[in-house]
Structures are given as C-alpha cells and as structure tokens.
Amino acid sequence: MTPEYVSRRLLLLIPALFGISIFLFALLAAAPGDPFEELATNPAVPPEVRLALREKFGLDDPIWQRYLHWLVAIAQGDWGFSFVSRMDVDTLILQRLPTTLVVIGASQIVAIMVALPVGVLAATRPYSVFDQVANTLAFVGFSLPTFFTGLVFILVFSIQLDWLPFVYRADVPGSGWPWLWTHIKQSIMPVMVLGLFQGGALVRFVRSSVLDVIKLDYVTTARSKGIGERKVLTRHVVRTALIPVVTLIALQLPAVFSGALVTEQIFRVPGIGSLLIASMLANDTPVVMAVTFVSAILVVVFNLIADFLYASLDPRIAYR
C-alpha cells in the first residue's frame, strides 16, 4: 500500500461526502412538515414573531441557498440549532452519545468476541453437534427481529423473573459500585438483544468464509509441511477468511453512533437512535440532518479502513 494510493482514496472521500450531503439535504427539504408548525397553531405567538423566526433560520429561502448556508456552517463546525430542544445540535448529540456508545458499543463488542471463535470452530467441525447448535442459534439470532426478541426478554427477565429492569435510566442517582451495578443491569437486555442479532449474522459469515478458505491448496500445502493445525488455522486460514467479515463489521460499526432505532425505543434508551426518531416526528430537520450525515461519514470512513485492512490480512492484495 503506497502513500499515493492512500492519498488518492482520501481525496475520493470529498466528492462522495459532497454528493451524500446534497442528497440528504434535498430529501429532508422535500419531506412534508414544518418545524414551526406548532408555533403556527399557537394563538399566543404573534404572526410577526413566527415570520421573524422563519427569516432568522432561512426556512423560506431557496433550497440551494439553504444548502450553501448549511455547508458553510458545517465547514466552520456549526451543526445548527435544534428547533425543538432549543440548543445547539452538537451539544444535543454529545448529551446522548455516551449512552449510545456504552449500550450499542458493548453489543458490537459482544457480537464480535462471540461470533469469531464460534464461527471458526463451527467451520473446523462441519456438521458436528457443535456446528449444528451454532448454526441453529445463529439462524434464530438474525432471523428474529429485534423488537420481538426485546419483548420476549422483557416478558421473561423483567416481568416473569423480575431480574432486570426493562426501562433504561441515564440519570441513575448514587455513585460507586451500586451505581455501576445498576447501569450494568439495565444494559444487559439491550446489549444481549443487539448482540444476538448482530452476532448471528457474523457467525454465518465467519463459518462460510473459513469453509471456503480451508479447502484451498495453500492450506493443504501448509499441512503437508508438518505445520501444526492450530498454526495453520490462525496464520493461514483465519487471516484470509476475515476479509469478507471485515467488510460486514465495517458496515455495522457506524451503528455505534447512529444507535439501534428499534431497540432504543423498546428499552427507552436515551441514545442517538431515540433522538433521531423524536426529531423526525417533530420535524427537527437540523438534528435529523446532523445525525444522518455523520452516520454516512462513518460508513464511508469505515469502508475505507476496511480496504486498508485487506492488505494486512492477505499479503496477496496489493494497493498501488
């Protein structure tokens, strides 16, 4: 991988993100609804006040003019102002981000840590009892929608057994170990629901990829040279088999920022996902635009990182 290739790929991000921003902005501008619709129906707000607010935020300007104003503001680090929350968008997002990183990030880590060894072991023992059990659980995990799994978890672990709380609270009082244990308990169900869904897909991908690589000639040659099975598996099979898995993980990681919309709604997790839903229902377009655009940036960036990781996982891949 040459520095010229890296520079070229980084430069290609600019037109890609520019096109994404135009599409998102045009889509939100064409969407029905008015962020000041509530003010229009409020008799206590004079018409001149409503007109002054619309003029201040440029809501009646042409769409191209609004886009240029937004683009210049973004370049200066200004993500806009939330019409509903009455605060800057970046401040609002930073308030919700820690909860999303803890819950959604933990689910991603659990899914990866479980799926990689389970998928590899299932592929090395095809059609065994372990492989059949792992496949069955993987199919159940990614076949069931998260809202169904979440409701089942609530019925079993919250209502029937009364082990875990089903409403997530970010403002838990106290400190020390009791405070930490309360946060852990209320995070278990949303983490497990998302981890089961994401891990199920990863197990299938890892198993299929390892099965494809383990039959290749160079793996047979490595075994014929007397190299131990564990070393063959870790050095020659898993590294190459992880290439398609890296792509899948790269597509899933941006969800750490955007949050899991359905799961956060079920467990009332005050994260980025629930913020996005509330903002869409309230026509709070600056917040919706900020969250979706940052999510798009993360998708593009993580795919670029995945391309760079390909060369380190498989020496046969060379970028020039």
Backbone hydrogen bonds in HBPLUS format (Angstrom, degrees):
<---DONOR---> <-ACCEPTOR-->    atom                        ^
c    i                          cat <-CA-CA->   ^        H-A-AA   ^      H-
h    n   atom  resd res      DA  || num        DHA   H-A  angle D-A-AA Bond
n    s   type  num  typ     dist DA aas  dist angle  dist       angle   num
A0005-TYR N   A0002-THR O   3.11 MM   3  5.28 121.3  2.47  98.9 112.6     1
A0006-VAL N   A0002-THR O   3.17 MM   4  6.57 160.6  2.21 152.1 156.8     2
A0007-SER N   A0003-PRO O   2.92 MM   4  6.12 164.6  1.95 150.5 154.6     3
A0008-ARG N   A0004-GLU O   2.91 MM   4  6.06 155.7  1.97 144.4 151.4     4
A0009-ARG N   A0005-TYR O   2.93 MM   4  6.17 160.4  1.97 152.6 157.3     5
A0010-LEU N   A0006-VAL O   2.95 MM   4  6.17 156.0  2.01 149.2 156.0     6
A0011-LEU N   A0007-SER O   2.96 MM   4  6.16 152.2  2.04 146.6 153.9     7
A0012-LEU N   A0008-ARG O   3.05 MM   4  6.30 143.1  2.20 141.8 151.6     8
A0013-LEU N   A0010-LEU O   3.18 MM   3  5.34 146.0  2.30  98.8 108.6     9
A0014-ILE N   A0011-LEU O   3.22 MM   3  5.73 144.8  2.36 109.2 116.9    10
A0017-LEU N   A0013-LEU O   2.87 MM   4  6.00 169.0  1.88 157.4 159.5    11
A0018-PHE N   A0014-ILE O   2.92 MM   4  6.04 152.4  2.00 149.3 158.1    12
A0019-GLY N   A0015-PRO O   2.92 MM   4  6.05 160.1  1.96 146.0 150.1    13
A0020-ILE N   A0016-ALA O   3.00 MM   4  6.27 156.6  2.06 146.6 153.5    14
A0021-SER N   A0017-LEU O   2.93 MM   4  6.08 158.4  1.98 146.1 151.5    15
A0022-ILE N   A0018-PHE O   3.11 MM   4  6.38 155.4  2.18 146.8 152.9    16
A0023-PHE N   A0019-GLY O   3.05 MM   4  6.28 165.0  2.07 150.8 154.7    17
A0024-LEU N   A0020-ILE O   2.91 MM   4  6.12 170.7  1.92 157.0 159.3    18
A0025-PHE N   A0021-SER O   2.94 MM   4  5.96 163.6  1.97 146.4 151.6    19
A0026-ALA N   A0022-ILE O   2.93 MM   4  6.02 164.8  1.95 150.6 155.1    20
A0027-LEU N   A0023-PHE O   2.92 MM   4  6.04 155.1  1.99 147.6 155.0    21
A0028-LEU N   A0024-LEU O   2.99 MM   4  6.19 163.5  2.01 152.0 155.6    22
A0029-ALA N   A0025-PHE O   2.91 MM   4  6.03 151.0  1.99 144.8 153.6    23
A0030-ALA N   A0026-ALA O   3.01 MM   4  6.13 143.4  2.15 141.1 149.7    24
A0031-ALA N   A0028-LEU O   3.29 MM   3  5.07 145.0  2.42  92.2 102.2    25
A0037-GLU N   A0034-ASP O   2.98 MM   3  5.05 148.5  2.08 121.7 118.2    26
A0040-ALA N   A0036-PHE O   3.11 MM   4  6.42 145.8  2.23 144.3 153.8    27
A0042-ASN N   A0039-LEU O   3.19 MM   3  4.99 156.0  2.25  97.4 104.6    28
A0045-VAL N   A0042-ASN O   3.19 MM   3  5.79 165.3  2.21 117.5 121.8    29
A0049-VAL N   A0046-PRO O   3.11 MM   3  5.39 132.1  2.34 103.9 116.2    30
A0050-ARG N   A0046-PRO O   3.28 MM   4  6.70 156.8  2.34 150.4 156.4    31
A0051-LEU N   A0047-PRO O   2.95 MM   4  6.24 161.3  1.98 154.1 159.1    32
A0052-ALA N   A0048-GLU O   2.94 MM   4  6.04 150.0  2.04 136.0 144.4    33
A0053-LEU N   A0049-VAL O   2.98 MM   4  6.23 155.1  2.04 148.9 154.9    34
A0054-ARG N   A0050-ARG O   3.03 MM   4  6.28 161.0  2.06 150.0 155.1    35
A0055-GLU N   A0051-LEU O   2.95 MM   4  6.11 153.6  2.02 144.7 152.2    36
A0056-LYS N   A0052-ALA O   2.88 MM   4  6.05 150.0  1.97 142.2 150.8    37
A0057-PHE N   A0053-LEU O   3.06 MM   4  6.30 159.6  2.11 152.0 155.4    38
A0058-GLY N   A0054-ARG O   2.93 MM   4  5.84 108.4  2.46 131.9 148.4    39
A0059-LEU N   A0054-ARG O   3.00 MM   5  5.24 148.5  2.10 148.1 152.4    40
A0058-GLY N   A0055-GLU O   3.28 MM   3  4.90 150.4  2.37  91.7 100.3    41
A0061-ASP N   A0058-GLY O   3.27 MM   3  5.31 163.5  2.30 104.2 109.1    42
A0065-GLN N   A0062-PRO O   3.09 MM   3  5.33 122.4  2.43 101.0 115.3    43
A0066-ARG N   A0062-PRO O   3.01 MM   4  6.36 156.9  2.06 154.6 161.6    44
A0067-TYR N   A0063-ILE O   2.89 MM   4  6.11 154.3  1.96 147.3 154.6    45
A0068-LEU N   A0064-TRP O   3.04 MM   4  6.22 161.6  2.07 143.3 147.7    46
A0069-HIS N   A0065-GLN O   3.02 MM   4  6.21 157.1  2.08 144.8 151.3    47
A0070-TRP N   A0066-ARG O   2.91 MM   4  6.13 155.4  1.97 145.8 152.6    48
A0071-LEU N   A0067-TYR O   2.79 MM   4  6.02 157.9  1.84 152.6 159.2    49
A0072-VAL N   A0068-LEU O   2.95 MM   4  6.12 161.9  1.98 149.7 153.6    50
A0073-ALA N   A0069-HIS O   3.04 MM   4  6.18 157.1  2.09 142.9 149.7    51
A0074-ILE N   A0070-TRP O   2.87 MM   4  6.09 156.5  1.92 150.7 156.8    52
A0075-ALA N   A0071-LEU O   3.02 MM   4  6.23 156.9  2.08 145.1 151.2    53
A0076-GLN N   A0072-VAL O   3.18 MM   4  6.44 130.4  2.44 136.4 148.8    54
A0076-GLN N   A0073-ALA O   3.06 MM   3  5.09 134.3  2.28  95.7 108.6    55
A0078-ASP N   A0073-ALA O   2.78 MM   5  4.95 160.0  1.82 150.8 143.7    56
A0077-GLY N   A0074-ILE O   2.96 MM   3  4.97 162.6  1.99 106.9 111.8    57
A0089-VAL N   A0080-GLY O   3.02 MM   9  5.56 170.7  2.03 134.2 134.9    58
A0082-SER N   A0087-MET O   2.84 MM   5  5.50 167.8  1.85 160.5 159.9    59
A0086-ARG N   A0082-SER O   3.07 MM   4  5.39 132.3  2.30 126.8 136.2    60
A0092-LEU N   A0088-ASP O   3.06 MM   4  6.35 156.6  2.12 148.8 155.5    61
A0093-ILE N   A0089-VAL O   2.90 MM   4  6.15 159.8  1.94 155.7 160.7    62
A0094-LEU N   A0090-ASP O   2.97 MM   4  6.09 160.5  2.01 144.5 150.0    63
A0095-GLN N   A0091-THR O   3.11 MM   4  6.31 136.6  2.31 139.7 150.2    64
A0096-ARG N   A0093-ILE O   3.06 MM   3  5.29 126.3  2.36 101.5 114.8    65
A0097-LEU N   A0093-ILE O   2.86 MM   4  5.93 138.2  2.04 151.0 164.2    66
A0100-THR N   A0096-ARG O   3.36 MM   4  6.63 163.0  2.39 153.1 158.0    67
A0101-LEU N   A0097-LEU O   2.87 MM   4  6.07 163.2  1.90 163.3 168.1    68
A0102-VAL N   A0098-PRO O   3.00 MM   4  6.19 155.6  2.07 148.5 154.6    69
A0103-VAL N   A0099-THR O   3.02 MM   4  6.17 178.8  2.02 156.8 157.0    70
A0104-ILE N   A0100-THR O   2.88 MM   4  5.45 136.3  2.07 138.4 150.6    71
A0105-GLY N   A0101-LEU O   3.04 MM   4  4.85 126.4  2.34 105.7 121.0    72
A0106-ALA N   A0102-VAL O   3.10 MM   4  5.74 147.1  2.21 122.7 131.8    73
A0107-SER N   A0103-VAL O   3.14 MM   4  6.39 151.9  2.22 143.5 150.9    74
A0108-GLN N   A0104-ILE O   3.06 MM   4  6.38 152.1  2.14 147.7 154.8    75
A0109-ILE N   A0105-GLY O   3.04 MM   4  6.32 160.4  2.08 150.5 155.5    76
A0110-VAL N   A0106-ALA O   2.92 MM   4  6.13 164.1  1.94 151.6 155.9    77
A0111-ALA N   A0107-SER O   2.94 MM   4  6.05 161.8  1.97 145.6 150.9    78
A0112-ILE N   A0108-GLN O   2.99 MM   4  6.20 164.0  2.02 151.9 155.6    79
A0113-MET N   A0109-ILE O   2.92 MM   4  6.01 169.6  1.93 155.0 158.4    80
A0114-VAL N   A0110-VAL O   3.02 MM   4  6.06 149.5  2.12 147.0 154.0    81
A0115-ALA N   A0111-ALA O   2.86 MM   4  5.76 161.5  1.89 146.2 152.6    82
A0116-LEU N   A0112-ILE O   3.17 MM   4  5.95 170.8  2.18 146.4 148.8    83
A0118-VAL N   A0114-VAL O   3.25 MM   4  6.21 158.9  2.30 149.7 155.6    84
A0119-GLY N   A0115-ALA O   2.78 MM   4  5.67 162.0  1.81 149.3 154.8    85
A0120-VAL N   A0116-LEU O   3.07 MM   4  6.20 162.0  2.10 151.1 155.9    86
A0121-LEU N   A0117-PRO O   2.94 MM   4  6.02 168.3  1.96 150.6 154.2    87
A0122-ALA N   A0118-VAL O   2.92 MM   4  6.00 154.5  1.99 146.1 153.5    88
A0123-ALA N   A0119-GLY O   3.07 MM   4  6.22 147.9  2.18 139.7 147.7    89
A0124-THR N   A0120-VAL O   3.04 MM   4  6.32 147.6  2.15 147.7 156.5    90
A0128-SER N   A0125-ARG O   3.23 MM   3  5.69 151.3  2.32 137.1 133.3    91
A0132-GLN N   A0128-SER O   2.96 MM   4  6.21 159.9  2.00 151.5 156.5    92
A0133-VAL N   A0129-VAL O   2.94 MM   4  6.14 161.6  1.97 152.7 157.7    93
A0134-ALA N   A0130-PHE O   2.88 MM   4  6.02 165.7  1.90 152.0 156.4    94
A0135-ASN N   A0131-ASP O   2.89 MM   4  6.01 159.8  1.93 146.9 152.7    95
A0136-THR N   A0132-GLN O   2.94 MM   4  6.05 157.4  1.99 143.1 149.6    96
A0137-LEU N   A0133-VAL O   2.98 MM   4  6.21 169.6  1.99 155.1 157.3    97
A0138-ALA N   A0134-ALA O   2.89 MM   4  6.01 152.3  1.97 144.4 153.0    98
A0139-PHE N   A0135-ASN O   2.87 MM   4  6.06 160.9  1.91 150.5 155.1    99
A0140-VAL N   A0136-THR O   2.96 MM   4  6.22 160.9  2.00 150.2 155.7   100
A0141-GLY N   A0137-LEU O   2.82 MM   4  5.95 152.7  1.89 143.0 151.3   101
A0142-PHE N   A0138-ALA O   3.09 MM   4  6.38 167.9  2.11 159.9 158.6   102
A0143-SER N   A0139-PHE O   2.94 MM   4  5.69 128.5  2.21 139.7 152.0   103
A0144-LEU N   A0140-VAL O   3.26 MM   4  6.01 162.8  2.29 141.2 143.7   104
A0148-PHE N   A0145-PRO O   3.13 MM   3  5.50 126.9  2.43 105.1 117.5   105
A0149-THR N   A0145-PRO O   3.11 MM   4  6.46 168.6  2.12 157.6 160.3   106
A0150-GLY N   A0146-THR O   2.81 MM   4  5.80 157.3  1.86 144.2 151.2   107
A0151-LEU N   A0147-PHE O   3.11 MM   4  6.19 154.1  2.18 134.7 141.0   108
A0152-VAL N   A0148-PHE O   2.96 MM   4  6.25 156.1  2.02 151.2 158.1   109
A0153-PHE N   A0149-THR O   2.93 MM   4  6.16 161.1  1.97 151.1 156.0   110
A0154-ILE N   A0150-GLY O   2.96 MM   4  6.20 155.2  2.02 145.8 152.8   111
A0155-LEU N   A0151-LEU O   2.94 MM   4  6.16 162.1  1.97 149.0 153.4   112
A0156-VAL N   A0152-VAL O   2.97 MM   4  6.15 159.5  2.01 152.3 157.6   113
A0157-PHE N   A0153-PHE O   2.81 MM   4  5.65 151.6  1.89 149.0 155.9   114
A0158-SER N   A0154-ILE O   3.03 MM   4  4.96 141.2  2.19 121.9 131.6   115
A0159-ILE N   A0154-ILE O   2.99 MM   5  6.38 153.4  2.07 160.6 168.1   116
A0160-GLN N   A0155-LEU O   2.92 MM   5  6.06 151.2  2.01 144.2 153.1   117
A0161-LEU N   A0156-VAL O   2.93 MM   5  6.10 154.9  1.99 152.9 160.8   118
A0163-TRP N   A0157-PHE O   2.75 MM   6  5.46 151.2  1.83 155.0 164.1   119
A0164-LEU N   A0157-PHE O   3.14 MM   7  5.86 163.4  2.17 134.8 139.2   120
A0168-TYR N   A0267-PHE O   2.90 MM  99  5.95 164.0  1.93 166.4 167.7   121
A0180-LEU N   A0176-GLY O   3.08 MM   4  6.37 158.6  2.13 150.6 157.1   122
A0181-TRP N   A0177-TRP O   2.80 MM   4  5.96 163.8  1.83 161.8 165.9   123
A0182-THR N   A0178-PRO O   3.02 MM   4  6.14 150.9  2.11 142.4 149.6   124
A0183-HIS N   A0179-TRP O   3.19 MM   4  6.47 156.2  2.25 144.7 150.3   125
A0184-ILE N   A0180-LEU O   2.95 MM   4  6.25 154.5  2.02 148.3 155.9   126
A0185-LYS N   A0181-TRP O   2.91 MM   4  6.09 164.8  1.94 150.2 153.8   127
A0186-GLN N   A0182-THR O   3.10 MM   4  6.29 163.7  2.13 149.1 152.9   128
A0187-SER N   A0183-HIS O   3.11 MM   4  6.14 122.9  2.45 135.4 148.9   129
A0187-SER N   A0184-ILE O   3.15 MM   3  5.14 141.5  2.30  97.6 108.9   130
A0188-ILE N   A0184-ILE O   3.17 MM   4  6.26 124.6  2.50 145.8 158.2   131
A0188-ILE N   A0185-LYS O   3.40 MM   3  5.47 149.6  2.50  99.2 107.2   132
A0191-VAL N   A0187-SER O   3.05 MM   4  5.98 156.8  2.11 151.3 158.6   133
A0192-MET N   A0188-ILE O   2.88 MM   4  5.99 159.2  1.92 152.6 158.6   134
A0193-VAL N   A0189-MET O   2.91 MM   4  6.04 161.5  1.94 156.6 161.5   135
A0194-LEU N   A0190-PRO O   3.14 MM   4  6.21 170.9  2.15 145.6 148.0   136
A0195-GLY N   A0191-VAL O   2.78 MM   4  5.79 155.6  1.83 145.5 154.0   137
A0196-LEU N   A0192-MET O   2.85 MM   4  5.83 154.4  1.91 143.9 149.4   138
A0197-PHE N   A0193-VAL O   3.25 MM   4  6.44 158.4  2.30 141.8 147.1   139
A0198-GLN N   A0194-LEU O   2.91 MM   4  6.09 174.8  1.92 159.2 160.6   140
A0199-GLY N   A0195-GLY O   2.74 MM   4  5.47 151.7  1.81 137.8 147.7   141
A0200-GLY N   A0196-LEU O   3.06 MM   4  5.88 147.8  2.17 133.4 140.6   142
A0202-LEU N   A0198-GLN O   3.13 MM   4  6.38 159.2  2.17 146.9 153.2   143
A0203-VAL N   A0199-GLY O   2.88 MM   4  6.04 157.7  1.93 152.8 157.4   144
A0204-ARG N   A0200-GLY O   3.35 MM   4  6.59 163.2  2.38 146.3 149.5   145
A0205-PHE N   A0201-ALA O   3.08 MM   4  6.34 159.9  2.12 149.7 155.4   146
A0206-VAL N   A0202-LEU O   2.83 MM   4  6.01 171.0  1.84 159.4 161.5   147
A0207-ARG N   A0203-VAL O   2.94 MM   4  6.02 169.3  1.95 152.0 155.5   148
A0208-SER N   A0204-ARG O   3.01 MM   4  6.07 168.5  2.03 147.8 151.5   149
A0209-SER N   A0205-PHE O   2.95 MM   4  6.05 161.9  1.99 150.4 155.8   150
A0210-VAL N   A0206-VAL O   2.94 MM   4  6.05 164.8  1.96 155.1 159.0   151
A0211-LEU N   A0207-ARG O   2.99 MM   4  6.12 159.0  2.03 150.4 156.3   152
A0212-ASP N   A0208-SER O   3.12 MM   4  6.36 147.2  2.24 141.8 149.9   153
A0213-VAL N   A0209-SER O   3.10 MM   4  6.37 155.6  2.16 147.7 153.9   154
A0214-ILE N   A0210-VAL O   2.87 MM   4  5.85 160.6  1.91 155.2 160.1   155
A0216-LEU N   A0213-VAL O   3.05 MM   3  5.46 168.6  2.06 118.8 122.4   156
A0219-VAL N   A0216-LEU O   3.28 MM   3  5.64 136.1  2.49 103.9 114.7   157
A0220-THR N   A0216-LEU O   3.38 MM   4  6.79 156.6  2.44 146.7 152.8   158
A0221-THR N   A0217-ASP O   2.88 MM   4  6.19 155.4  1.94 153.6 161.1   159
A0222-ALA N   A0218-TYR O   3.04 MM   4  6.17 151.7  2.12 134.4 141.4   160
A0223-ARG N   A0219-VAL O   3.08 MM   4  6.39 153.1  2.15 145.8 152.6   161
A0224-SER N   A0220-THR O   2.95 MM   4  6.22 152.5  2.03 146.5 154.5   162
A0225-LYS N   A0221-THR O   3.14 MM   4  6.40 130.7  2.40 141.9 153.6   163
A0226-GLY N   A0223-ARG O   2.99 MM   3  5.40 161.3  2.03 114.0 118.4   164
A0232-VAL N   A0228-GLY O   2.90 MM   4  6.19 158.5  1.95 155.6 162.5   165
A0233-LEU N   A0229-GLU O   2.91 MM   4  6.05 156.5  1.97 145.9 152.5   166
A0234-THR N   A0230-ARG O   2.95 MM   4  6.16 164.6  1.97 150.0 153.7   167
A0235-ARG N   A0231-LYS O   2.89 MM   4  5.71 164.3  1.91 147.5 152.8   168
A0236-HIS N   A0232-VAL O   3.00 MM   4  5.23 146.9  2.11 126.2 136.2   169
A0237-VAL N   A0232-VAL O   3.13 MM   5  6.49 136.5  2.33 151.8 161.7   170
A0238-VAL N   A0233-LEU O   2.85 MM   5  5.96 171.2  1.86 168.3 169.6   171
A0241-ALA N   A0237-VAL O   2.89 MM   4  6.01 159.2  1.93 155.0 162.0   172
A0242-LEU N   A0238-VAL O   2.94 MM   4  5.95 132.1  2.18 147.8 157.0   173
A0243-ILE N   A0240-THR O   3.33 MM   3  5.89 169.6  2.34 115.0 118.1   174
A0246-VAL N   A0242-LEU O   2.76 MM   4  5.90 149.3  1.85 156.4 163.0   175
A0248-LEU N   A0244-PRO O   3.25 MM   4  6.61 156.2  2.31 143.5 148.6   176
A0249-ILE N   A0245-VAL O   2.90 MM   4  6.19 163.8  1.93 156.1 160.5   177
A0250-ALA N   A0246-VAL O   2.83 MM   4  5.96 154.3  1.89 146.5 154.1   178
A0251-LEU N   A0247-THR O   3.10 MM   4  6.37 140.9  2.26 141.8 151.3   179
A0251-LEU N   A0248-LEU O   3.19 MM   3  5.21 126.8  2.49  94.0 107.3   180
A0252-GLN N   A0248-LEU O   3.08 MM   4  6.35 136.3  2.28 139.9 152.1   181
A0252-GLN N   A0249-ILE O   3.05 MM   3  4.97 126.0  2.36  93.0 107.6   182
A0253-LEU N   A0249-ILE O   2.91 MM   4  6.06 149.8  2.00 156.6 162.9   183
A0255-ALA N   A0252-GLN O   2.95 MM   3  5.65 151.7  2.03 120.0 128.6   184
A0256-VAL N   A0253-LEU O   2.84 MM   3  5.59 164.2  1.87 124.7 129.8   185
A0257-PHE N   A0254-PRO O   3.03 MM   3  5.62 142.4  2.17 111.5 120.0   186
A0258-SER N   A0254-PRO O   3.24 MM   4  6.63 165.5  2.26 155.5 154.5   187
A0259-GLY N   A0255-ALA O   2.73 MM   4  5.20 140.7  1.88 132.8 141.0   188
A0264-GLU N   A0260-ALA O   2.93 MM   4  5.92 164.9  1.96 158.4 162.8   189
A0265-GLN N   A0261-LEU O   3.22 MM   4  6.36 143.8  2.36 137.6 146.9   190
A0265-GLN N   A0262-VAL O   3.11 MM   3  5.18 122.7  2.45  95.8 110.5   191
A0266-ILE N   A0262-VAL O   2.99 MM   4  6.30 154.3  2.06 152.6 159.8   192
A0267-PHE N   A0263-THR O   3.11 MM   4  6.28 172.4  2.12 157.5 158.1   193
A0269-VAL N   A0264-GLU O   2.89 MM   5  4.61 139.9  2.05 129.0 138.8   194
A0271-GLY N   A0269-VAL O   2.80 MM   2  5.61 135.9  1.99 109.1  95.5   195
A0275-LEU N   A0271-GLY O   3.11 MM   4  6.32 149.4  2.21 142.1 151.3   196
A0276-LEU N   A0272-ILE O   2.87 MM   4  6.12 152.1  1.95 149.5 156.5   197
A0277-ILE N   A0273-GLY O   3.09 MM   4  6.41 159.5  2.13 150.3 155.0   198
A0278-ALA N   A0274-SER O   3.01 MM   4  6.14 169.4  2.02 148.7 151.7   199
A0279-SER N   A0275-LEU O   2.92 MM   4  6.01 154.7  1.98 146.2 153.6   200
A0280-MET N   A0276-LEU O   2.95 MM   4  6.12 151.4  2.04 146.0 153.5   201
A0281-LEU N   A0277-ILE O   3.03 MM   4  6.30 158.8  2.08 152.3 157.6   202
A0282-ALA N   A0278-ALA O   3.06 MM   4  6.20 140.9  2.22 139.4 149.8   203
A0284-ASP N   A0279-SER O   2.80 MM   5  4.80 159.8  1.84 150.2 150.7   204
A0283-ASN N   A0280-MET O   3.28 MM   3  5.07 162.8  2.32  98.9 103.6   205
A0285-THR N   A0283-ASN O   2.99 MM   2  5.51 128.4  2.27 105.3  90.3   206
A0288-VAL N   A0284-ASP O   3.24 MM   4  6.51 166.5  2.26 152.0 156.1   207
A0289-MET N   A0285-THR O   2.82 MM   4  5.86 166.4  1.84 156.6 160.1   208
A0290-ALA N   A0286-PRO O   3.05 MM   4  6.12 156.7  2.10 138.7 145.1   209
A0291-VAL N   A0287-VAL O   2.99 MM   4  6.18 173.1  1.99 159.0 160.0   210
A0292-THR N   A0288-VAL O   3.03 MM   4  6.07 170.2  2.03 152.0 155.1   211
A0293-PHE N   A0289-MET O   2.94 MM   4  5.86 155.0  2.00 142.9 150.5   212
A0294-VAL N   A0290-ALA O   3.00 MM   4  6.07 163.2  2.03 149.1 153.7   213
A0295-SER N   A0291-VAL O   3.00 MM   4  6.14 155.0  2.07 144.7 152.2   214
A0296-ALA N   A0292-THR O   2.95 MM   4  6.17 152.0  2.03 142.0 149.5   215
A0297-ILE N   A0293-PHE O   2.92 MM   4  6.20 153.4  1.99 147.1 154.4   216
A0298-LEU N   A0294-VAL O   2.96 MM   4  6.23 157.4  2.01 148.6 154.1   217
A0299-VAL N   A0295-SER O   3.00 MM   4  6.28 152.4  2.08 147.2 154.5   218
A0300-VAL N   A0296-ALA O   3.09 MM   4  6.35 165.7  2.11 152.2 154.8   219
A0301-VAL N   A0297-ILE O   2.90 MM   4  6.09 164.6  1.92 153.4 158.3   220
A0302-PHE N   A0298-LEU O   2.86 MM   4  5.87 166.8  1.87 149.8 153.6   221
A0303-ASN N   A0299-VAL O   3.08 MM   4  6.16 149.7  2.17 142.4 150.4   222
A0304-LEU N   A0300-VAL O   3.09 MM   4  6.32 146.9  2.20 141.3 150.2   223
A0305-ILE N   A0301-VAL O   2.93 MM   4  6.29 153.3  2.00 148.0 155.7   224
A0306-ALA N   A0302-PHE O   2.90 MM   4  6.11 149.6  1.99 140.2 148.5   225
A0307-ASP N   A0303-ASN O   3.04 MM   4  6.33 149.3  2.14 141.5 148.8   226
A0308-PHE N   A0304-LEU O   3.12 MM   4  6.49 151.9  2.20 145.3 152.7   227
A0309-LEU N   A0305-ILE O   2.94 MM   4  6.25 145.3  2.07 145.6 155.7   228
A0310-TYR N   A0306-ALA O   3.12 MM   4  6.37 134.7  2.33 143.2 154.0   229
A0312-SER N   A0309-LEU O   3.11 MM   3  5.24 121.8  2.47  98.9 113.4   230
A0313-LEU N   A0309-LEU O   3.00 MM   4  6.24 146.2  2.11 153.3 163.1   231
A0314-ASP N   A0310-TYR O   2.88 MM   4  6.01 157.3  1.93 156.2 162.0   232
A0317-ILE N   A0314-ASP O   3.07 MM   3  5.83 163.5  2.09 122.8 127.3   233
